[in-house]
Amino acid sequence: MRLIYRAKLWLSVAGLVTLAGIVCFTVFGLKPGIDFTGGSLLEVVYQNKEERPIAQDIKKQAEALNIGAISVQLIDEKGAQLRFKEVTEEQHQTMLSALKQGNNATATGAVLKQVEELHFETIGPSIGQELKRKAAYAIVICLIVIISYIAWSFRRVSKPVASWKYGVASVIALFHDIILVVGVFAVLGKYWGIEIDSSFIAALLTVLGYSINDTIVVLDRVRENLPRSSEDFLGTVNTSINQTLARSVNTTLTTVLALLALLFFGGETVRYFILALTIGIASGAYSSIFIAAPILVIWEKWQRRS
């Protein structure tokens, strides 16, 4: 297949996707969870779905305690997740009691609802800011290490494209993958209230590692074919892509199928972590073949013309 001969088309598609991601992130921004802003998170489950009130009623029950603004999100059929400002342990227990009493909190002899606490955590604002700063450092350091490693691995490749350019092409491909995930979550945060937390950062770092692995498979085949190929650089890259295409697609497909199973059946707690991984890994298969390699081809053309 002559995939690489349509390099401008593949890069145009990637450019539009990247631009859309940047626009969504710039306009909507990401909705940070308590990991970054500080506050408390309480996750409960009712004994049966008939006992669980609607989100608005749960919010009224909790706000009656005068602890400030409260966000309520219903989970599955019987669960609920409440987010509010940092509270003491006494306020935490009072909150649980209010949820068990429901709308009959003031009635004598009321039957208590069967409410089980699944998870509770409190994070101070200073810790949240520190986590946000460290997350940014982790991503930047990861990118720097990736460029350095690829430049070192391809150090013996000097013609027709210098080794460091392989690293730059790989990072551009990674940027496409990351900004796609960020753009999707910006839209989810704006319209569905989906918040990002430390697991989202873990997902981004995982996408970086998985995507660069796929990219190196393709570029390494280019490096192996260059000394023994009778074709020009464009033809060599195209041959290398054809040789690795089935492996890249099959590897990504099996991974995405496993992630989709977790996405639909893994439960609420890991759903958005898995969603970020699924989007990023699927995007990584595209970027490895249709972004990193075409960038090298176009770069080599520019060199010959200059």
N, C-alpha and C positions, 0 to 999 in steps of 0.2 A: 504493500500500500504506500501511496505517495503522500502520507499525512503531513510531513514537514514542508511540503511544497505549498501548503496553504497556511504558512506561518502567520501571515498578516490577519487572516480570518480568525485563527485561534486566539491570537493576542487581542484582537478587537473585542471578541466575546469576553475574554478575561478582563479587559479594561472596563467594559460596561458593567460587569458584575462588581468589580472593585469600586468603581465610581458610585454605584448604587449603595454599596456597603458604607462608603465614606459619608455619603449624603444622609443615610439613615442614622449613622452614629452622630454626625454633626447636628442634625435637626432634633432627634429624639434623645440621644445620649443613652447610657446604660442606667438601669435602675438598681442602685446598690442595695444589698441586703444588710442585715445587722452586722455581718462580719466586717463591713467597711464603715458603716455609720454609727455603730454602737446601738445598744438596746437589748430587748428581751424577746425571745422566741419561745412560744408554748405550743406544743402539738398534742392534741388529745384525740381520742376515738370514743364514740358512743357505742353502747352495747348493740344497738340495731339502728337502722337508718330512719325508722319511724320516730325515734327519740331525738334525733339530731334536729335542732331548729334551723331555720334559714339563716344565712350569714348576717342579715340585718338584725335579727333577734339576738344572736350571739354577741354582736357588737354592742347592742343596747345593754345587755347583761353585764358586760365587762366595763363599759363606760360609766355605769352606775357607781363604780368604785372610785371614780375621780382620779385616775392615774394618767389622764391625757388621751391623746389620739390613739386609736387602735385600728389596726388593719386585720381583717378576717378573710381567710381563704379556705373554702371547703375542699376537702381532699377525698377522692374516691367516693364511696357511698356513705361512710360512717365517720370520717375523720374531719378535723378542722385545725387550722393553723392560725395562731394569733400572734401579731407582732405589735410591740408597744415599747415605751421608753424603759430604761433600766429601773428595775424594782427590787425591793428587799425580799427576803424569803417569806416574811410575814404577808406581804402583799401578794406574793406568788400563791401561797396557800389560800388566801382569801379569794383570789381569782378562781381557783379550782372549786371552792365551795359554792361560789356564785354560779358557775357553769352547771354544777350538779343540781342546784335548786331551780335553775332555769327561771321562767317567768313567775314561778310560785315562791320566790325567795322570801316574801313577806307573809306568806300564808302559813298558818300553824298546822302541823301534821301533814305537810305536803310530802308526797312521795319523791324521793331523790332520784335523779337520773343516774344511770350507770355510766360514769365518765372515767376513762382510764388515761392517765398521763403517759404519753409515749416519749416525749422529749421536752427538755427545758434548758435553755442556756441564756446567759447574760454576758454581754460584751461591752466594755466601756468605750467611749468615743476615742480615747487616745490609742487604745489597742487597735481599733478599727482603722485609724489613720496610718498607724505603723504598718498594718497588714497591707493596706493599699500601696504604700510606698515600696514595701518589700516585693509585692507582686510585680510592680513595674520594673524594679531592678532585676528580678528573676527572668523576665521576658527579654529585656535588653541584653543581659549577660548571656543568655541562651543563644541569641542571634549572633553575638560577637564570637562566641566559641564555635558556632556552626561555620561561619565564614572562615575562621582561622583553620579549623580542621579540614575543610574542603580544599582550601588553598594549599595546605601541607600535603594532603593526600594526592593532589594533582600537580605537585611541584615539578614533576618531570615532563609535564605537558607544557610546552612553550609555544608551539605552532599548531595551527594558525591563530589560536586564541590562548592568551595567557591564563595560568592556573587560577589567579585570583578572580578572574571573570566568571569562572564556574561557580565560585562562592557567591558572587553578587547575583548571578542568575538564579541560584537556588533560593536566596533570601527574598528576591522579588516574588518568586513563586510562593514562598511561605507567607509573605505579606498578603497575597491574594487569598490564601486559605484562612488566615486569621481574621482579616477584615470581613470576609463573608460570614463567619461565625458571629463576629461582633455586630454586624449589621442586622442579622436575623434576630439576635437577642435584644437589640435596640427596639425593633418593631414589636417583639413579644412583650417587652417591658412597657412600651407605650400603650398598647391596646389590650393586653391581657394581664398586666401587672406582674410579669415574671421578673423576679429579682436575681441578681448575680451574687455569688458568694465565693468562698475560697475554693469550692469544688469546680467553679467555672474557670478559675485560673489554672487549676490542675488539668482541666480538659484542654485549655489552650496549649499548655506545655506538652501535653501528650500528643496533640495534633502536630506541634512543631517537630517532635521526635519522629512520629510515624511518617509524616510527609517528607521530611528530609531523607529518611531511609529509602523511600520509594524513588525520590529524585536521584539519589546517589546510584541506585541500581541502573538507571537509564544513562547517567553521565559516565559511570564507570565503564559501561559497554562502549560508549563513544571513545573513551581513552584507550581501551583495548584494541579497538578497530582501527584507530588512526594510523599506527605504524605500518600495518599490513594491508590497508585499503588502497585500491587503485582508483577509487572515486574521489571526487572533490569533497570539500568539507560538508556541503549540503547533502550529497549522496551518502556520505558516511554516517551522518547523524540520522538520516532517514532509515538506513539499514539497521542501525543500532536500535532505533525505536521499534521497528518491526520485530526484532529479535527479542525484545523485552516486553512487548505489548501484552501478550497473553499472560505472562507471569504477573504483571502489574494489575491487570484487570481481575484475574482470578484471585489474587491475594486480597485485593480491596473488596471484592464481592463477598468472599467468605467472611471477612471481618465485619462488613456492614450488615450481613444477614444475622450474625450473632448479636450485633448491637441492636438491630431492630427487634429481635426477640426480647432483649432486656428492656428496650424502650416501651414495648407494649405490655410486658408481663412482669417487669422488674420492680414495680411499685413506685410511689410518688417521690420517695426520698432521693432516688438516683435518676429520675426521669430526665431532668434538664441537663444533668451531667452527661448522660448517654446521648441526648439530642445534640449537644455541642460536639461530642466525639463523632457522631454519625455524619453531621454536616462537614466537619473539618476533614475527616478521613476520606469521604467521597470526593471532596474538593481537591484533596491532595493527589488523588489519582489523576485528575485532570491537569493540575498544575505541573506535575512531574513530566508529563508527556507533551502538553500543549502550551506550556509557558517557559519553563527553564530551557528546554532544548531549542525552541524557536528563537529565544533571546540570543543564544549563542550564535545561531545561524545569521541573524540580522546583524549582530555585532561584527561577525567575520566579514560580511558584505561591506559594512561601513569602512572597515580597515582596508580592504582592497581598493575602495574608491578614493580613500584619502591619501 
